[in-house]
Amino acid sequence: MARRLGIDTFSLRYQGLDAFGFIDYARGLNLDVVQYSTRENLASHDPGYLDEVRAHADRAGIELEIGMGSIDRHAVGFAPKWGDAATQLTDMLHAASRLGSPFVRCFLGAQVDRHGAVPFASHVDACAEAITAVAPLARDLGLKIAVENHGFGDFLAHELRAFVERVGPDVCAVTLDTGNPTFAAEEPGYSASVLAPYIVTTHFRDTCVWPHPDGAWAQWTVLGRGSVDLDAIIATLDRECPDIAINLETINGMAPKVIPFEADNEAGRAFRVIYPEIPDASLAAYRGLVERGHRLGTGPLDQIMGFIDPDTAPEIAEVVRRQQRNHFEASVAYAQDVLGLGRAKITTIQRDVEP
């Protein structure tokens, strides 16, 4: 039986789809799972509404997973409008139970939270406190809280594993993102191997990584167009956590970024302040990824740069939306045709990456 293939809704955040629309879209692509990765994907937590969403998914043969944002009250991206972190987790756990999701995906924050006014240890403590506060409810509902390695590297793999073991793997688990580690000088296959015992879901993404005098360039890309050994990651997941879904998350429009992990200059020293304890094995694996990118001739993705905001001209916004759809659907095609993921190949979707 093929591994389930799904969509992380963030991939299509500009498409104007509601909860029902994502289900219909996923069914049209022969996908198995929709992960509502943000609270805003659900119009309400009213039980009647959630029951309608679940019934629609059941009719379409789609499984549902849900998620939310930061649970760290100190994080730049924390959203207090929904209440404190424990209140938000409580709401999402009840919604997850109603929708049949076995977990709630969440995260600490982003790389920027590692070098702000609040020590990183305090960020970690805040997350631990939030999960501990709702642990009895999670146990009662039979659910887990799946913390992601998020935001260009808020957690390194060994840090997130230690966090799960500290809080308790009976209630705390991992959402593996294969794109974020590359911006923290961590090779995604290494991330997968370290976190494998606790992974319950994924945000699966490819990255172009290639040499720079200070270390490496990195840029997210269409699945199969990057440097990451996707087959090796799938093999690790097949061996260690064979029942989890591969949820595709494509993020485009972002320029390449320098990862100055080798530099003996101000940028390199600043990077090592952010990440003072990268294990030797991790650095070796990342150097291997940079070399792999060099061998493959990896370089920047030819794409339209930028994102949609209130000031974006309508004609530009439509081009960005079309590129977003095309990149996601090309990634679906690669996952199905080359990686053998999901229930079946399909022939009706966009298989190129033209905007």
N, C-alpha and C positions, 0 to 999 in steps of 0.2 A: 504494500500500500504506500502510495506516495505521501511524502510529508505535506501537511497542510500549508497552503500559501495564502497570505492575507495582505491587507492594506492598512498601514498606519495613516489615519485620516489627515495628518499634517502634510502628507505628500500632495494633497489636492486642496489646500486651504484657500485657494483663490477661486475655486470652482462654484461656490455658492450652493453646495449640496447640504441638505439637512440629514438627520439621522436615517430617514427612510431612503433618501437619495443615494447615500453611500452604500446601503444594502443593494439597491437596484444596480448601481454601477458595478459593485463587486460581482454580483451574479452575472452581469453581462460579460465580464472578463473571465468567468469560470473560476473565480477565487473562492476560498473556503471560509475566510475570516475577515471581519471588519473590527479593527481596534479603534474605538473612539478615544483618541489619546488626549483630548482636552475636555474639560467639563462643558465648554461651550458647544460641543457637538450635540449635546442633548438639550432640547428646548426646555425641559422640565424634569424634575425628579418626582413628579406626581406619579403614584403607583399606576393609575390608569394609563397614562402616557407611556410609561416604561413597559407595561404589558403589551401595548399596541406595537411598540418597537420590536419587542421580542417575538411577538406573533408574526410580524412581517418578516423577520429574519428566519424564523422557523419555516415559513412557507417557501422562502427562497433557498433554503438549505445552507444558510450562512450562520456560522458561530460568531458570537459577540465577545469582545474583550473591552474593558474600559480603563481609562486613566485620567490623570489630573496633572496639575503643575507642581510647583515647589511645595515641600512640607517643612522648609527651613525658614523660620520667622526672620532670620537675619539676612536671607538671600536678597539680592537686588530684584529678582523676579518674583518674589513671594507676593501673592494677591490677597491682602487682608479683607477685601470686600466680601469674601465668602466665609469669613470667620477665622478663628485661629486654626492651626494645622490639625489639631485633633478633631475639631468640629468638621473641617473639610473631609478628613479621612472617614469620619463616621458617616457623613452623607454619602460619600462615594462607595463605602462598603455596602450600605443598604441598597444603593442603586445597582452595584455589581451583583448582589444576590438576586435581585429582581430580574436582571437581564441574563443571568446564567454565566456571568464572567467569573472565572475561578480566582481572580486577583484584581487588585487595583494598581495600575502602574503609576509611579510618581518619581520625583527626583529631588535632589538637594538644590542645585542651582546651575551655575556655570563656572567656567575657568576664572572669571573675574572675581568670584567669591573666595578664591584661594588667596588673594592678595589685597583685600580691603582692610577696613578699620577693625573688623571683627576677626579674631584668629580662626583659622580653618577648623581647629578642634572644637570651637564653640558652635560652628555650623553643624558639624557632625553630631555634637551633643543634642542640638535642637531637634534634629531628625530622629535621633534615638528616643528622645522624650515623647515626641509625637506618636511614634509607632507603639511605644510601650503603653501609652495612654489608651490606645484603642485595641491593644492585643487581646483582651478578653472578648471583645465583640468579634474580632477576626476569627478567633478560635470557635466561638459559638456558631458563626456562619460557615465555618469550614473554608475560609478564604485566606489569601496571603496578600501582603503589600510588597509589590515588585519594584524595587528601587533601580532606576536606570543610571548607567554611566553617561552623564548628560553634558550638554553645553560646552563642547570643545574640551572636555576633560575636567569635570568637577571632582569626580572620584577616579583615581587610578585603580586598576583591577585588584591589586593586592589590598588596597584600602577598602574597597567595596566588599570584598570577601570578608575582611576582618569585621566590617560593620555588620554584615549579616550574621556572622557568628556571635558577635557581641549582643545584638538585639534578640537573636533566637531564630533559627531557620524554620521553626514550626509556624512562625507568623511572617517572617521577613524573607524575601527572595530577590531575584535579579531580573531586570529587563536588560538584555544584552543589546547595546547599540554598537554596530560595527564601524560607524563613521566617526564618532567623537574621539575615540582613542588616538587616531592618527594626528590630531592637533596637540596631543600631549606627549608626543614621541613614544607612543605605545602601539605595537603592531596588533591588529584586531584578532589574529589567530592566537596570539599570546593571551589577550584579554579573554577570549572564549575558553581557553584551556584552564586558566586560573579560576574563572567564575562558573565553569560548567556544572559543578554539583548543585548550584543554587539557581540556575537559569530556568525561568518558567515561561518566558516569551522573548521576542526579539524586535528590534528595529534594524532591518538588514539593508545595508547600503555599501556602495563601492566608493573608493577614493583614489584619485590620481596622486601618487607620491613620487617625486623625482628629486635628484640632487640639487642642492644649492650650496654655495661656498660656506654658509653658516650652518648647514645641516640638511634641510629638505624644504621643498615646496609641498603643499598639500591643497587639494581641491576636491570637493565631492563631485561625483559624476554619475552617469548612467550605469546601471549594473552591467558588468562585463567590459566596461571601457577603462577601468582603473588598474591599479597595481596590486590590489589585495587578492590573496589566494582564497577565493570564495569556496572552492572545492574543499580545501583543508578545514575551513571553519565548519562547513556542512558535515564533514567526516567526524569532527570533534563532537558536534551536537548529536549526530546519529549514534555515536558511541555512548555519550554521557546523559543526554536528555532527549531521547528519540520522539517523545510525544508532543513537544512544543511546536507552535506555529512559527513559520518564517514570515514576518510581516514586513513588507517592503516600505522603506521610507526614502524617497528621493527628495533631495533639496538642491535646487539649482539657482542660477543667477548670482552666485557668490564668486568673487575673484580668488585666485590662488593666494595662499598665505604662507609666509616663511616660518618654519619651525626651527629656531636657532639653537638646537640642542647641542651642537658641536662647537658653537662660537665662543671664542675667548675675547669677548667685547661686551659692551653694555647690554646689548640685547640678549646675549647668551647668559650673562650673569643674572639678568632679570628673570629669564626662563628658569634658571636653577633655583631662584628664590621661590618661584611658584611651585616647582617640583623638586624639592631638595633630596628626595629619597627614591629615585627610580632604580629598581633592582637591575643588577648587571645583566641578568638574563633577558630582561625586558628591553634594555638598550640594544643588546646584541640582535634581538629579533627585529627591532625597528631599523637598525642599520641594514639588516637583510632585506627589509621591505624597500628601503631607498634604493638599494642595489638592484632589486628585482624591477623596480620602476625604470631604472637606467637601462637594464637589459631589454625591457619591453619597449623602450622608446616612449614611455609615458610622458605626456605633457598636458598643458591646459586644455580644457574642453572648449570647443568652439560653440559659444552660446551667447544669448542675450544676457547682459549683466543687469542686476538691479531687482528690486522688489516693488510690489504694489503698495502705495500708500494713498491717503486722501488727495494728494496733489498730482497723482499720476494721470496723464492724459488718457481718455478712454481708448483711443486707438493703440496706445502703447500697452495699456493694461490687457487688452485682448490678445496682443502678441505674447505677453508674458504668460497669460492663462493657457494659450495654445501650446507654448513650449513646455509648461508644467505638465500638461496632459500627455504630450508626446514623450517626454522623458520618462514619466511613470509607466506608460504603456510599453515603451521599448524595454524597460526593466522587467516588466511582467513577462514579456515575450522571452527574454533571456533566461529568466528563472524557470519558465516552463520548458522551453525548447532545449536549453543547454544544461541547466542544472537539474532538470527532471523533477522540479517541485510542482506541487498542486495536483489537481485531479486529472487534467488533460491539457493537451496543446489546444490553442485556438488560432484561428487564421484571420480574424476580422479586425484585429486591433492594429494600431500604428506601431510599426516595427523599426522605424528609423528615428533619428533624433533631430530632424529639421524643425526649426521653430515655426 
